[in-house]
């Protein structure tokens, strides 16, 4: 049975460079695993007042997230960190499904996760470092090697991710490393 990987993009922008990167990574992954890019733009803010029972949209997300073997989080950098939208999702997913059921953890506990990000010269390093810290705190198994792409000025001018031959190689290498980390190679 093929393993399942969920790609989570930290941006809502339609032409987001990180959404474009997610599409490239999904194409690389789908040769070896089943891939889904998560849609989560409609979730409410994490709020303990509505946590149990969780809103239906959160219950559905948790069910999806429990059925995957690993995650690939691809995020832009906003003000030196990851976007609030992504943090909100991760806050929901870090919580137990049943009140105080710490024995079973959350839907993402011990799941394997890779981190990637595209941005300016710093290649989203601030977001990637802070995300690494958060995911480890959540009890996820974070792959050491991250993928950071520094986009060209031309990419920003055309609002389109333009990948160099070197960038394409980095993506392929990162995907191979993730598949190995996932135990699929």
C-alpha positions in Angstrom: 0.0 0.0 0.0 1.4 3.4 -1.0 2.1 5.8 1.8 0.2 9.1 2.0 1.8 12.5 2.3 0.0 15.7 3.0 1.4 19.0 1.7 0.6 22.1 3.7 1.2 25.5 2.2 1.5 28.5 4.5 0.1 31.0 2.1 -3.4 31.7 0.8 -2.2 34.0 -2.1 -3.4 32.5 -5.4 0.0 32.9 -7.2 2.0 32.3 -4.0 5.6 31.2 -4.8 5.2 28.6 -2.1 2.0 27.2 -3.7 4.0 26.9 -6.9 6.8 25.2 -5.1 4.2 22.8 -3.5 3.0 21.9 -7.0 6.5 21.0 -8.1 7.2 19.0 -5.0 3.8 17.2 -5.4 4.8 16.1 -8.9 8.1 14.8 -7.6 6.5 12.9 -4.7 3.6 11.4 -6.6 5.9 8.9 -8.3 6.4 7.2 -5.0 3.5 8.2 -2.6 -0.1 9.4 -2.7 -0.1 13.2 -2.3 -2.7 15.7 -1.2 -2.3 19.4 -0.9 -4.4 20.5 2.1 -7.0 23.2 1.7 -7.6 24.9 5.1 -8.5 28.5 4.4 -11.9 28.1 6.0 -10.9 27.0 9.5 -11.9 29.1 12.6 -9.3 30.6 15.0 -8.2 28.1 17.6 -10.3 28.8 20.7 -10.7 26.5 23.7 -14.3 27.6 24.1 -15.1 25.7 20.9 -12.5 23.0 21.1 -14.8 20.2 22.4 -16.7 19.3 20.4 -14.5 20.8 17.7 -16.2 22.5 14.8 -17.1 20.1 11.9 -14.4 21.6 9.7 -11.7 20.8 12.3 -13.1 17.3 12.9 -12.8 16.6 9.2 -9.3 18.0 9.0 -8.2 15.9 12.0 -9.6 12.8 10.3 -7.7 13.6 7.1 -4.5 14.3 9.1 -4.7 11.0 11.0 -4.8 9.0 7.8 -1.4 10.3 6.4 2.0 8.9 7.0 3.8 12.3 6.7 3.7 16.0 6.0 5.6 18.4 3.8 5.1 22.0 5.0 6.0 24.7 2.5 5.9 28.2 3.9 6.8 31.8 3.0 8.3 34.1 5.6 6.2 36.9 7.1 8.1 39.3 9.3 10.8 36.8 10.2 8.4 33.9 10.9 5.7 31.7 9.4 2.3 33.1 8.6 -0.5 33.2 11.3 -2.7 31.1 9.1 -0.3 28.2 9.3 0.2 28.7 13.0 -3.6 28.5 13.5 -3.8 25.2 11.7 -0.9 23.8 13.6 -2.5 25.0 16.9 -5.7 23.0 16.1 -3.7 20.0 15.0 -1.5 19.9 18.1 -4.5 19.4 20.4 -5.9 16.1 21.6 -9.0 14.9 19.8 -10.7 14.0 23.1 -10.4 16.2 26.2 -7.3 15.5 28.2 -6.5 12.3 26.2 -2.7 12.9 26.3 -1.9 9.2 26.1 -2.9 9.1 22.4 -1.5 12.6 21.6 -2.7 14.6 18.7 -3.3 13.7 15.0 0.2 14.8 14.2 2.2 13.3 17.1 5.3 11.4 15.9 4.5 12.0 12.2 7.4 12.7 9.9 7.5 16.1 8.5 9.7 18.0 6.0 10.1 21.8 5.9 10.6 23.9 2.8 10.2 27.6 1.9 10.8 30.0 -0.9 11.4 33.7 -0.6 14.0 36.4 -1.1 17.7 36.2 -0.5 17.3 34.6 2.9 15.2 31.7 1.4 12.6 31.9 4.2 15.2 30.9 6.8 13.5 32.7 9.7 10.2 31.0 9.0 11.9 27.6 8.5 13.9 27.8 11.7 10.9 28.9 13.8 8.7 26.3 12.2 11.2 23.6 13.0 11.1 24.6 16.6 7.3 24.6 16.8 7.0 21.2 15.0 9.5 19.6 17.4 7.6 21.1 20.4 4.4 19.5 18.9 6.1 16.1 19.0 6.5 15.7 15.3 9.5 13.9 13.8 11.2 16.7 11.8 13.6 15.9 9.0 16.9 17.7 9.6 17.5 18.7 6.0 15.4 21.7 5.0 14.8 23.1 1.5 15.2 26.9 1.1 15.0 28.6 -2.2 16.1 32.1 -2.8 14.0 33.4 -5.7 15.4 35.5 -8.4 14.4 39.1 -9.0 12.9 38.0 -12.2 10.5 35.7 -10.3 9.3 38.6 -8.2 8.9 40.9 -11.3 6.9 38.2 -13.2 5.1 36.9 -10.1 6.1 33.4 -11.2 8.6 31.0 -9.6 11.4 30.7 -12.0 13.6 27.8 -11.1 17.3 27.5 -12.1 18.8 24.2 -12.9 20.4 24.3 -9.4 17.0 24.9 -7.8 15.5 22.0 -9.6 18.3 19.8 -8.4 17.8 21.0 -4.8 14.1 20.1 -5.0 14.8 16.6 -6.3 17.4 16.0 -3.7 15.2 17.2 -0.9 12.3 15.1 -2.1 14.5 12.0 -2.3 15.8 12.7 1.2 12.2 13.0 2.5 11.1 9.8 0.8 14.1 8.0 2.5 13.2 9.7 5.8 9.6 8.5 5.4 10.9 5.0 4.8 9.8 4.8 1.2 13.1 4.3 -0.5 
